[in-house]
Amino acid sequence: MAMRLTLRTKFIIVGNLLVVLLVVSAAVLLLVRQRSAIIEEVKKRALILAQGLAQASANSLVTYNYVGVEQSLSVATGSPDVIYAVVLDKEGNVAASNVRSAPIQRLLAGTEGAHPPAGIDPIILQRRIPGSSDETVYDVWVPVTIEGSTLRWGTARLGVSLDSMHSEIARTRWQIVVFGFMALVVGSLSSVILAQRITKPLQALTKGVAAVGRGDLTHRIEVTSRDELGRLSEAFNEMTTQLARVRELEERLRRADRLAALGTMAAGIAHDIRNPLTSILIFSQLMSLHHDDPEVRAKFDRIVPRELERVQAVIEDMMELARPSALQFEPTNLNEVLAQALEILESQAANQGVKFVREFGPELPYCMADRKRIHRCFNNLLTNAIQAMPRGGDLTVRTWLGPDRTLPSASSDGGPEPMIRVTITDTGQGIPPERLSRIFDPFYTTKEKGLGLGMAITHRIVEDHKGMIDVQSQVGLGTTFIIQLPLTA
């Protein structure tokens, strides 16, 4: 599912998750620290109140002036948070007290609070008020002493309610929640804006790439920033400008190539047709002058039809290369087709001292092919191989069945599709590299005679069978043609 999400959605999700994580972490940390600070502040305030009560009651306890103790007690209980105050004399008896409710009296009457603790250090305890579920107080014990004496003259006990502390903590919690929600909203909006800022140029670039893929090299991307995305847009615009220039140059080259091909074709046609037409013209003139001469008529009947056949062959080759092929597919054994082609060329090969080496794969399966056209394909390749060895040599023809690693798989098991491979190797003079790349071009030939259509027609036949043809050659060592044909065209 994550793979189907757009980049913008991923940016927004990740950005929001980071914002939530940071805001929640900050809120929890702030809440804990604020709570601890409030609790410490309340403890400090309770201790200060109790110490003030102890200092105010010290002189009165030393002189047994309980009225003064009452007055000091009334001052200490003036704060609304103080819910009880008790002053004990040095024997532990209550010298003065101020208790607001009966549950507080039960708290003070408990066994824990019956006698003051030993020692002169203040004690702060958190106690729950009897009869309530959550109301608690800080119970503070402070010894009453006189400066310059270690004698304990009494104890000041003060109870400070924690309701204000809980209210402050709750108020702080809500403030943090509101602040966290606002931070979350701002962070989410920022992540959306940032995602839009990043993905908008990428979307424009994607549209630009699609436009270039459709062939529109005039498409430009608006540059809205000077950062990496802006430089990427500038690079894309520069690329389309360069591609437009390259396309213009390619179009000029194609026009030049078409004109050159047209010139080559015109020269080839003129060369291959002019000679037969010249012969026909000459004999036509002779026939008009020597119509009654049997020898002239015999030469006319022998030469003119042959020259017309040459003209017809040139026209048929051009038509075969230009028009769509209508193939007649049938189960064909390529070993048999190659054997027939070699048999036809045996006398020509023998005259040039060329030796045939047959390495036909045993039990080669049949393939669907146009037998006549595939025979012509092999005949063209074998004829060229023989002509490449005017002083003799070896012509090796090999066939076998093997997977093709260069074509997409079409087999049911997902493996490479089996292909029938045919290699035709000669030991002739080879083809120079500058000519090798043009060997399948129409009207390109290095021979004195011919239009240069034979290899172009061979390439066309192989492609019509959904196969592939390649050539490898080294000057002075020979040439190898590799043909791959599928079992089913």
C-alpha positions as CSV (number, residue, x, y, z in Angstrom):
1,M,0.0,0.0,0.0
2,A,2.9,2.3,0.8
3,M,4.3,1.8,-2.7
4,R,1.0,3.1,-4.2
5,L,1.0,6.3,-2.2
6,T,2.1,9.5,-3.9
7,L,5.3,11.2,-2.8
8,R,3.2,14.2,-1.6
9,T,1.1,11.9,0.6
10,K,4.2,10.2,2.0
11,F,5.7,13.6,2.9
12,I,2.5,14.7,4.6
13,I,2.2,11.4,6.6
14,V,5.9,11.4,7.7
15,G,5.8,15.1,8.5
16,N,2.6,14.8,10.6
17,L,4.0,11.7,12.4
18,L,7.2,13.7,13.3
19,V,5.1,16.7,14.4
20,V,2.9,14.5,16.6
21,L,5.9,12.7,18.1
22,L,7.7,16.0,18.9
23,V,4.6,17.7,20.2
24,V,3.5,14.8,22.4
25,S,7.1,14.4,23.7
26,A,7.4,18.1,24.5
27,A,4.0,18.2,26.1
28,V,4.7,15.2,28.4
29,L,8.1,16.5,29.4
30,L,6.7,20.0,30.1
31,L,3.7,18.6,32.0
32,V,6.0,16.4,34.2
33,R,8.3,19.3,34.9
34,Q,5.5,21.8,35.6
35,R,3.8,19.3,38.0
36,S,7.0,18.8,39.8
37,A,7.6,22.5,40.0
38,I,4.1,23.2,41.4
39,I,4.4,20.4,44.0
40,E,7.8,21.8,45.2
41,E,6.3,25.3,45.3
42,V,3.4,24.1,47.5
43,K,5.7,22.2,49.8
44,K,8.0,25.2,50.2
45,R,5.0,27.5,50.9
46,A,3.6,25.1,53.5
47,L,7.0,24.8,55.2
48,I,7.4,28.6,55.2
49,L,3.9,29.1,56.8
50,A,4.7,26.5,59.4
51,Q,8.1,28.0,60.2
52,G,6.5,31.4,60.5
53,L,3.9,30.0,63.0
54,A,6.7,28.4,65.0
55,Q,8.7,31.6,65.2
56,A,5.6,33.7,66.1
57,S,4.7,31.2,68.9
58,A,8.1,30.7,70.4
59,N,8.2,33.7,72.9
60,S,4.6,33.0,73.9
61,L,5.3,29.3,74.6
62,V,8.4,30.2,76.7
63,T,6.4,32.6,78.8
64,Y,3.3,30.3,78.8
65,N,1.3,33.1,77.2
66,Y,-1.3,31.0,75.5
67,V,-3.3,34.1,74.5
68,G,-0.3,35.2,72.4
69,V,-0.1,31.7,70.9
70,E,-3.8,32.1,69.9
71,Q,-3.1,35.4,68.3
72,S,-0.2,33.9,66.3
73,L,-2.4,31.0,65.3
74,S,-5.1,33.3,64.0
75,V,-2.6,35.1,61.8
76,A,-1.3,31.8,60.4
77,T,-4.8,30.5,59.5
78,G,-5.7,33.6,57.6
79,S,-4.5,31.9,54.4
80,P,-7.4,30.1,52.6
81,D,-5.1,27.1,51.9
82,V,-4.5,26.5,55.7
83,I,-7.3,24.2,56.9
84,Y,-5.9,23.5,60.3
85,A,-3.2,24.8,62.7
86,V,-2.1,23.4,66.0
87,V,0.5,24.5,68.5
88,L,1.8,22.0,71.1
89,D,3.8,22.9,74.2
90,K,7.0,21.0,75.1
91,E,4.9,18.3,77.0
92,G,2.9,17.7,73.8
93,N,-0.3,19.3,75.0
94,V,-2.3,21.5,72.7
95,A,-1.6,25.1,73.5
96,A,-3.8,26.5,70.7
97,S,-5.6,25.0,67.7
98,N,-7.8,26.1,64.8
99,V,-9.6,23.3,62.9
100,R,-12.2,24.0,60.2
101,S,-14.1,20.7,60.0
102,A,-14.9,17.4,61.8
103,P,-12.9,15.2,59.3
104,I,-9.9,17.3,60.1
105,Q,-10.4,16.6,63.8
106,R,-10.4,12.9,63.1
107,L,-7.2,13.3,61.1
108,L,-5.5,15.1,64.0
109,A,-6.9,12.6,66.5
110,G,-5.2,9.7,64.6
111,T,-2.5,7.7,66.2
112,E,0.1,9.1,63.8
113,G,-0.6,12.6,64.9
114,A,-1.1,12.1,68.6
115,H,2.5,12.9,69.6
116,P,5.0,15.2,67.9
117,P,7.9,13.4,66.2
118,A,11.3,13.4,67.9
119,G,14.1,15.6,66.6
120,I,14.3,19.3,65.5
121,D,14.1,18.8,61.7
122,P,10.8,19.9,60.0
123,I,8.7,17.0,58.6
124,I,6.3,17.2,55.7
125,L,3.8,14.4,55.1
126,Q,1.0,14.0,52.6
127,R,-2.2,12.7,54.2
128,R,-5.7,11.9,53.0
129,I,-8.5,13.5,55.0
130,P,-10.8,10.8,56.5
131,G,-14.1,10.4,54.8
132,S,-12.9,11.7,51.4
133,S,-11.6,9.8,48.4
134,D,-9.1,12.2,47.0
135,E,-8.8,15.3,49.2
136,T,-5.3,15.4,50.7
137,V,-3.2,17.9,52.7
138,Y,0.4,18.5,53.4
139,D,0.8,17.9,57.1
140,V,3.8,20.0,58.3
141,W,5.6,19.5,61.7
142,V,8.0,22.3,62.7
143,P,9.7,22.3,66.2
144,V,9.5,25.6,68.2
145,T,13.0,26.6,69.4
146,I,14.6,29.8,70.7
147,E,17.7,31.2,69.1
148,G,20.8,30.2,71.0
149,S,19.1,27.1,72.6
150,T,18.7,23.6,71.4
151,L,15.8,23.0,73.8
152,R,12.5,22.1,72.1
153,W,9.7,24.3,73.6
154,G,6.9,23.0,71.4
155,T,5.7,22.0,68.0
156,A,3.8,24.0,65.3
157,R,1.6,21.7,63.1
158,L,0.1,23.1,60.0
159,G,-2.2,21.5,57.3
160,V,-2.2,23.0,53.8
161,S,-4.9,21.9,51.4
162,L,-3.7,20.5,48.0
163,D,-6.9,21.6,46.2
164,S,-5.2,24.7,44.8
165,M,-2.2,22.6,43.7
166,H,-4.4,20.2,41.9
167,S,-6.3,23.0,40.3
168,E,-3.1,24.6,39.1
169,I,-1.8,21.3,37.7
170,A,-5.1,20.8,35.9
171,R,-5.0,24.3,34.5
172,T,-1.4,23.8,33.4
173,R,-2.3,20.5,31.8
174,W,-5.1,22.1,29.7
175,Q,-2.8,24.9,28.7
176,I,-0.2,22.4,27.5
177,V,-3.0,20.5,25.7
178,V,-4.1,23.6,23.9
179,F,-0.6,24.6,23.1
180,G,0.1,21.1,21.8
181,F,-3.0,21.1,19.6
182,M,-2.0,24.5,18.2
183,A,1.5,23.2,17.5
184,L,0.1,20.1,15.9
185,V,-2.2,22.1,13.6
186,V,0.7,24.5,12.7
187,G,3.1,21.6,12.2
188,S,0.6,19.7,10.0
189,L,-0.1,22.7,7.9
190,S,3.7,23.3,7.6
191,S,4.2,19.7,6.5
192,V,1.5,20.0,3.9
193,I,3.0,23.3,2.6
194,L,6.5,21.8,2.6
195,A,5.2,18.6,0.8
196,Q,3.5,20.8,-1.8
197,R,6.6,22.9,-2.2
198,I,8.7,19.8,-2.9
199,T,6.3,17.7,-5.0
200,K,4.9,20.5,-7.2
201,P,8.2,20.9,-9.1
202,L,8.5,17.1,-9.3
203,Q,5.0,16.9,-10.7
204,A,5.9,19.6,-13.3
205,L,9.0,17.6,-14.1
206,T,7.0,14.4,-14.5
207,K,4.6,16.2,-16.9
208,G,7.6,17.5,-18.7
209,V,9.2,14.1,-19.1
210,A,5.8,12.7,-20.4
211,A,5.7,15.6,-22.9
212,V,9.2,14.8,-24.1
213,G,8.3,11.2,-24.3
214,R,5.4,12.2,-26.6
215,G,7.9,14.1,-28.7
216,D,7.1,17.6,-27.5
217,L,10.5,19.2,-27.2
218,T,9.0,22.7,-26.8
219,H,7.8,22.0,-23.3
220,R,9.4,24.1,-20.6
221,I,9.2,24.0,-16.8
222,E,8.7,27.3,-14.9
223,V,11.6,27.9,-12.5
224,T,10.2,29.3,-9.2
225,S,13.3,28.9,-6.9
226,R,17.0,28.8,-6.9
227,D,17.4,25.7,-4.8
228,E,18.1,22.1,-6.0
229,L,14.6,21.8,-7.4
230,G,15.0,25.0,-9.3
231,R,18.4,23.9,-10.7
232,L,16.8,20.6,-11.7
233,S,14.1,22.5,-13.6
234,E,16.8,24.5,-15.3
235,A,18.6,21.4,-16.2
236,F,15.4,19.9,-17.7
237,N,14.8,23.0,-19.8
238,E,18.4,22.9,-21.0
239,M,18.1,19.2,-21.9
240,T,14.9,19.8,-24.0
241,T,16.7,22.6,-25.8
242,Q,19.6,20.4,-26.6
243,L,17.3,17.6,-27.6
244,A,15.5,19.9,-30.0
245,R,18.8,20.9,-31.5
246,V,19.7,17.2,-31.8
247,R,16.4,16.4,-33.4
248,E,16.8,19.2,-35.9
249,L,20.3,17.8,-36.8
250,E,18.9,14.3,-37.0
251,E,16.2,15.5,-39.3
252,R,18.8,17.2,-41.5
253,L,20.8,14.0,-41.5
254,R,17.8,11.9,-42.4
255,R,17.0,14.2,-45.3
256,A,20.6,13.9,-46.5
257,D,20.5,10.1,-46.0
258,R,17.2,9.9,-48.0
259,L,18.7,11.9,-50.8
260,A,21.8,9.8,-50.7
261,A,19.8,6.6,-50.7
262,L,17.7,8.0,-53.6
263,G,20.8,8.8,-55.5
264,T,22.3,5.3,-54.8
265,M,19.0,3.7,-55.8
266,A,18.9,5.8,-59.0
267,A,22.5,4.9,-59.8
268,G,21.8,1.3,-59.2
269,I,18.6,1.2,-61.2
270,A,20.3,3.1,-64.0
271,H,23.2,0.7,-63.9
272,D,21.2,-2.5,-63.8
273,I,18.5,-1.5,-66.2
274,R,20.5,0.6,-68.7
275,N,22.5,-2.3,-70.0
276,P,19.5,-4.6,-70.7
277,L,17.6,-1.7,-72.2
278,T,20.7,-0.8,-74.4
279,S,20.8,-4.4,-75.6
280,I,17.1,-4.4,-76.3
281,L,17.4,-1.1,-78.2
282,I,20.3,-2.3,-80.3
283,F,18.5,-5.5,-81.3
284,S,15.3,-3.7,-82.0
285,Q,17.2,-1.5,-84.4
286,L,18.9,-4.5,-86.0
287,M,15.6,-6.3,-86.4
288,S,14.2,-3.3,-88.3
289,L,17.2,-3.4,-90.6
290,H,17.8,-7.1,-90.8
291,H,14.4,-8.6,-90.3
292,D,14.9,-11.3,-92.8
293,D,18.3,-12.4,-91.5
294,P,17.8,-15.7,-89.6
295,E,21.0,-15.2,-87.5
296,V,19.8,-11.7,-86.3
297,R,16.4,-13.2,-85.4
298,A,18.0,-16.0,-83.5
299,K,20.2,-13.6,-81.4
300,F,17.1,-11.4,-80.8
301,D,15.1,-14.4,-79.6
302,R,18.0,-15.5,-77.4
303,I,19.2,-12.2,-75.9
304,V,16.1,-9.9,-75.6
305,P,14.0,-12.2,-73.4
306,R,17.1,-12.7,-71.1
307,E,17.6,-8.9,-70.8
308,L,13.9,-8.4,-70.1
309,E,14.1,-11.0,-67.3
310,R,17.0,-9.0,-65.8
311,V,14.8,-5.9,-65.8
312,Q,11.9,-7.9,-64.3
313,A,14.2,-9.3,-61.5
314,V,15.3,-5.7,-60.6
315,I,11.7,-4.5,-60.4
316,E,10.6,-7.6,-58.3
317,D,13.4,-7.0,-55.8
318,M,12.4,-3.4,-55.4
319,M,8.7,-4.4,-55.0
320,E,9.6,-7.1,-52.5
321,L,11.5,-4.7,-50.3
322,A,8.9,-2.0,-50.5
323,R,5.5,-3.7,-50.2
324,P,4.1,-5.6,-47.2
325,S,4.9,-9.3,-47.2
326,A,2.2,-11.9,-47.5
327,L,3.8,-14.9,-45.8
328,Q,2.6,-18.5,-46.1
329,F,3.6,-20.1,-42.8
330,E,3.9,-23.9,-42.6
331,P,5.9,-26.3,-40.5
332,T,9.4,-26.1,-41.8
333,N,12.6,-28.1,-41.1
334,L,15.4,-25.5,-41.5
335,N,18.0,-28.3,-41.9
336,E,16.2,-29.4,-45.1
337,V,16.0,-25.8,-46.4
338,L,19.7,-25.2,-45.8
339,A,20.6,-28.6,-47.4
340,Q,18.6,-27.6,-50.5
341,A,20.3,-24.2,-50.7
342,L,23.7,-25.8,-50.3
343,E,22.9,-28.3,-53.0
344,I,22.0,-25.6,-55.5
345,L,25.3,-23.8,-54.8
346,E,27.6,-26.8,-54.8
347,S,28.9,-26.3,-58.4
348,Q,29.6,-22.6,-57.8
349,A,31.4,-23.4,-54.6
350,A,33.4,-26.2,-56.1
351,N,34.6,-23.9,-59.0
352,Q,36.0,-21.5,-56.4
353,G,37.5,-24.1,-54.1
354,V,35.0,-23.5,-51.3
355,K,34.3,-26.5,-49.0
356,F,31.0,-26.9,-47.2
357,V,31.0,-27.9,-43.5
358,R,27.6,-29.0,-42.2
359,E,27.0,-29.0,-38.5
360,F,23.2,-29.5,-38.4
361,G,21.6,-30.0,-35.0
362,P,20.1,-33.5,-34.7
363,E,16.3,-33.7,-34.2
364,L,15.9,-30.0,-34.8
365,P,12.2,-29.2,-34.3
366,Y,10.0,-27.8,-37.0
367,C,9.3,-24.0,-36.9
368,M,6.5,-22.1,-38.6
369,A,8.0,-20.3,-41.6
370,D,7.4,-19.3,-45.2
371,R,9.6,-22.0,-46.8
372,K,10.1,-20.1,-50.1
373,R,11.2,-16.8,-48.5
374,I,13.4,-18.4,-45.8
375,H,15.1,-20.4,-48.6
376,R,15.8,-17.1,-50.3
377,C,17.2,-15.7,-47.1
378,F,19.6,-18.6,-46.7
379,N,20.5,-18.5,-50.4
380,N,21.4,-14.8,-50.3
381,L,23.7,-15.4,-47.2
382,L,25.4,-18.5,-48.7
383,T,25.9,-16.8,-52.1
384,N,27.6,-13.8,-50.4
385,A,29.7,-16.1,-48.3
386,I,30.9,-18.0,-51.4
387,Q,31.6,-14.7,-53.2
388,A,33.6,-13.5,-50.2
389,M,36.1,-16.4,-50.8
390,P,37.3,-16.1,-54.4
391,R,40.4,-18.1,-53.6
392,G,38.6,-20.8,-51.7
393,G,38.0,-21.5,-48.0
394,D,35.6,-23.1,-45.6
395,L,31.9,-22.3,-45.4
396,T,30.5,-23.6,-42.1
397,V,26.7,-23.9,-41.6
398,R,25.6,-24.7,-38.0
399,T,22.1,-25.1,-36.5
400,W,20.9,-25.8,-33.0
401,L,18.1,-25.1,-30.6
402,G,18.8,-22.8,-27.7
403,P,17.3,-20.1,-25.5
404,D,17.5,-16.5,-26.7
405,R,18.8,-14.2,-23.9
406,T,18.1,-11.0,-25.8
407,L,14.3,-11.3,-26.4
408,P,11.5,-11.1,-23.8
409,S,10.3,-14.4,-22.5
410,A,7.1,-15.9,-23.9
411,S,7.3,-19.4,-22.5
412,S,4.9,-20.6,-19.9
413,D,7.5,-21.3,-17.2
414,G,8.9,-17.8,-17.4
415,G,12.2,-18.9,-18.9
416,P,13.8,-17.6,-22.1
417,E,11.9,-18.6,-25.3
418,P,13.6,-21.4,-27.2
419,M,14.9,-20.2,-30.6
420,I,16.4,-22.0,-33.6
421,R,19.8,-20.6,-34.3
422,V,21.6,-20.7,-37.6
423,T,25.2,-19.5,-38.1
424,I,26.8,-19.1,-41.5
425,T,30.6,-18.6,-41.2
426,D,33.1,-18.0,-44.0
427,T,36.9,-17.7,-44.0
428,G,36.9,-14.9,-46.5
429,Q,38.4,-11.4,-46.4
430,G,36.0,-10.0,-43.9
431,I,34.1,-6.7,-43.8
432,P,35.7,-3.5,-42.6
433,P,34.0,-1.9,-39.5
434,E,32.9,1.2,-41.4
435,R,31.0,-1.0,-43.9
436,L,29.7,-3.5,-41.4
437,S,27.2,-1.0,-39.9
438,R,25.6,-0.4,-43.3
439,I,25.5,-4.0,-44.6
440,F,21.7,-4.2,-44.2
441,D,21.0,-0.8,-45.7
442,P,19.0,-0.8,-48.9
443,F,20.9,0.1,-52.1
444,Y,24.2,-0.2,-50.3
445,T,26.7,-2.5,-52.1
446,T,30.4,-2.9,-52.6
447,K,30.0,-5.0,-55.8
448,E,30.3,-3.7,-59.2
449,K,26.9,-5.2,-60.2
450,G,23.6,-5.2,-58.3
451,L,21.3,-2.8,-56.5
452,G,22.5,-3.8,-53.0
453,L,19.0,-5.1,-52.1
454,G,20.0,-8.7,-51.3
455,M,21.0,-8.2,-47.6
456,A,18.1,-5.7,-47.1
457,I,15.7,-8.3,-48.3
458,T,17.3,-10.9,-46.1
459,H,16.9,-8.7,-43.1
460,R,13.3,-8.0,-44.0
461,I,12.6,-11.8,-44.3
462,V,14.0,-12.5,-40.9
463,E,12.1,-9.6,-39.3
464,D,8.9,-10.8,-40.9
465,H,9.4,-14.1,-39.1
466,K,9.9,-12.2,-35.8
467,G,13.5,-13.3,-35.6
468,M,16.8,-11.5,-35.4
469,I,19.9,-11.4,-37.6
470,D,23.3,-10.2,-36.6
471,V,26.8,-10.1,-38.2
472,Q,30.3,-10.4,-36.8
473,S,33.3,-9.9,-39.0
474,Q,37.1,-9.4,-38.7
475,V,39.1,-8.2,-41.7
476,G,41.3,-11.1,-43.0
477,L,39.6,-13.7,-40.8
478,G,36.0,-14.0,-42.1
479,T,32.4,-13.2,-41.4
480,T,29.7,-14.9,-39.4
481,F,25.9,-14.3,-39.8
482,I,23.8,-15.3,-36.8
483,I,20.1,-15.9,-37.4
484,Q,17.6,-16.5,-34.6
485,L,14.1,-17.7,-35.5
486,P,11.3,-18.5,-33.0
487,L,9.4,-21.9,-33.2
488,T,6.1,-20.0,-33.7
489,A,6.2,-16.8,-35.8
